[in-house]
């Protein structure tokens, strides 16, 4: 079991592993080098009603529409960046723009097994730019991973960057 975490959490301790392979042959790569921001937005869906006997509205959360905005500098040999830019360059739509991302906090990783219970989100890749910047500046990219259904809990092996299947 992971040791009790203390102190302030840092951004580098929240890990996102993007599947750059396929659903049947996943290949998870860190959204790290080259990424200058990666922002989680849960986007709660709120239902609101004001009942005839009340002055104030009542609200309830009915679901979520998560998304992860990102931007950064193009690093030529980074698989994750190449994968995302290929989606944008190809103007991919439908299933060609779909993948999944596994997200976890490093302090939850088991120190012995190097396995962590993580959330695996199906996502659609929306690329806004595959090549931005002014003359003399680094080439930039930006986009958003859009939640595409319900996440599931998975066990993720951080040494092998794989989702662990029961019995393996």
C-alpha positions as CSV (number, residue, x, y, z in Angstrom):
1,X,0.0,0.0,0.0
2,X,1.2,3.5,-0.7
3,X,2.6,5.5,2.2
4,X,0.5,8.3,3.6
5,X,1.1,11.4,1.5
6,X,1.7,14.7,3.2
7,X,2.4,18.3,2.1
8,X,1.3,20.3,-0.9
9,X,0.7,18.4,-4.1
10,X,2.7,19.5,-7.1
11,X,1.5,19.4,-10.7
12,X,4.1,16.9,-11.7
13,X,2.6,14.5,-9.2
14,X,-0.7,14.3,-11.2
15,X,0.0,11.9,-14.1
16,X,-1.8,11.5,-17.4
17,X,-0.9,8.5,-19.6
18,X,-2.3,8.8,-23.1
19,X,-3.1,5.7,-25.2
20,X,-1.3,6.2,-28.5
21,X,-2.0,2.7,-29.7
22,X,-5.3,1.1,-30.2
23,X,-8.0,-0.3,-28.0
24,X,-6.8,-3.8,-28.6
25,X,-3.1,-3.0,-28.5
26,X,-2.8,0.0,-26.2
27,X,0.5,1.9,-25.8
28,X,0.5,4.4,-22.9
29,X,2.8,7.3,-23.0
30,X,3.3,10.1,-20.5
31,X,1.8,13.5,-21.3
32,X,4.9,15.2,-19.9
33,X,7.9,16.4,-21.9
34,X,6.8,19.3,-24.2
35,X,3.4,19.8,-22.3
36,X,3.5,23.2,-20.6
37,X,-0.1,22.9,-19.2
38,X,-2.6,20.2,-18.7
39,X,-5.8,21.3,-16.9
40,X,-8.5,19.1,-15.6
41,X,-12.0,20.5,-15.8
42,X,-14.8,18.3,-14.4
43,X,-17.7,20.4,-15.9
44,X,-20.5,19.3,-13.6
45,X,-23.9,19.1,-15.2
46,X,-26.3,20.9,-12.8
47,X,-30.0,20.6,-12.7
48,X,-31.8,23.5,-11.1
49,X,-35.4,24.0,-10.1
50,X,-37.2,26.5,-8.0
51,X,-40.2,24.9,-6.3
52,X,-43.4,26.9,-5.8
53,X,-43.0,26.7,-2.0
54,X,-39.4,28.0,-2.1
55,X,-37.7,31.4,-2.7
56,X,-34.4,29.8,-3.6
57,X,-33.5,27.3,-6.2
58,X,-32.6,23.7,-5.5
59,X,-29.7,22.2,-7.4
60,X,-28.4,18.7,-8.0
61,X,-25.4,17.3,-10.0
62,X,-26.7,15.0,-12.7
63,X,-23.4,14.1,-14.4
64,X,-20.1,15.4,-15.6
65,X,-18.5,16.4,-18.9
66,X,-14.8,16.2,-18.1
67,X,-12.1,17.7,-20.3
68,X,-8.4,18.3,-20.2
69,X,-7.0,21.3,-22.0
70,X,-3.3,21.2,-23.0
71,X,-0.7,23.1,-24.8
72,X,3.0,23.0,-25.2
73,X,6.1,23.1,-27.4
74,X,6.5,20.5,-30.1
75,X,9.3,18.0,-29.2
76,X,10.0,16.1,-32.4
77,X,10.7,12.7,-30.8
78,X,7.9,12.6,-28.3
79,X,5.3,9.9,-29.1
80,X,2.4,11.5,-27.4
81,X,2.9,14.9,-29.1
82,X,3.4,13.1,-32.5
83,X,0.2,11.1,-31.9
84,X,-1.9,14.3,-31.1
85,X,-0.5,16.3,-33.9
86,X,-1.2,13.5,-36.4
87,X,-4.9,13.6,-35.4
88,X,-4.9,17.4,-36.0
89,X,-2.8,17.2,-39.3
90,X,-5.2,14.5,-40.6
91,X,-8.3,16.4,-39.6
92,X,-9.4,13.1,-37.9
93,X,-13.0,12.7,-37.1
94,X,-15.1,9.9,-35.4
95,X,-13.3,6.9,-34.1
96,X,-10.0,8.1,-35.7
97,X,-10.0,10.9,-33.1
98,X,-10.8,8.7,-30.1
99,X,-8.5,7.1,-27.5
100,X,-8.3,6.9,-23.7
101,X,-6.2,8.5,-21.0
102,X,-5.3,7.0,-17.6
103,X,-4.9,9.5,-14.8
104,X,-3.5,9.0,-11.3
105,X,-1.6,10.7,-8.5
106,X,1.9,9.4,-7.9
107,X,1.6,9.3,-4.1
108,X,-1.1,6.6,-4.6
109,X,1.4,4.2,-6.3
110,X,2.2,1.1,-4.3
111,X,5.9,1.2,-3.4
112,X,6.3,-2.5,-3.7
113,X,4.2,-3.6,-6.7
114,X,4.3,-0.2,-8.5
115,X,0.7,-0.6,-9.3
116,X,-1.9,2.2,-8.8
117,X,-5.7,2.3,-9.0
118,X,-6.3,4.9,-11.6
119,X,-9.2,6.3,-13.6
120,X,-9.3,5.4,-17.3
121,X,-11.3,7.9,-19.4
122,X,-12.4,7.4,-22.9
123,X,-11.7,10.6,-24.8
124,X,-12.0,12.4,-28.1
125,X,-9.0,14.5,-29.2
126,X,-9.9,18.0,-30.3
127,X,-6.8,19.6,-31.7
128,X,-6.9,23.4,-31.9
129,X,-3.4,23.9,-33.2
130,X,-0.6,21.6,-34.4
131,X,1.9,24.4,-35.2
132,X,1.6,27.8,-33.6
133,X,4.2,30.5,-32.7
134,X,5.9,33.5,-34.0
135,X,9.2,33.6,-36.0
136,X,12.1,32.6,-33.9
137,X,9.9,30.9,-31.2
138,X,9.3,27.3,-30.4
139,X,6.6,25.5,-32.5
140,X,3.6,25.1,-30.3
141,X,0.5,22.9,-30.2
142,X,-2.7,22.9,-28.2
143,X,-5.9,21.0,-27.8
144,X,-8.4,19.4,-25.5
145,X,-9.2,15.8,-24.5
146,X,-13.0,15.6,-24.3
147,X,-14.6,13.0,-22.0
148,X,-16.4,10.4,-24.1
149,X,-18.5,8.4,-21.6
150,X,-18.0,7.1,-18.2
151,X,-14.5,6.5,-16.7
152,X,-13.6,3.1,-15.2
153,X,-11.3,2.2,-12.3
154,X,-8.2,0.3,-13.5
155,X,-5.0,-1.0,-12.0
156,X,-2.1,0.6,-13.8
157,X,1.5,-0.7,-13.6
158,X,3.8,2.3,-13.7
159,X,6.9,0.3,-14.5
160,X,5.4,-1.2,-17.7
161,X,2.9,1.5,-18.5
162,X,0.1,-1.0,-18.9
163,X,-3.3,-1.6,-17.5
164,X,-3.1,-4.7,-15.4
165,X,-5.6,-7.4,-16.2
166,X,-6.8,-9.7,-13.4
167,X,-4.9,-13.0,-13.4
168,X,-1.9,-11.7,-15.4
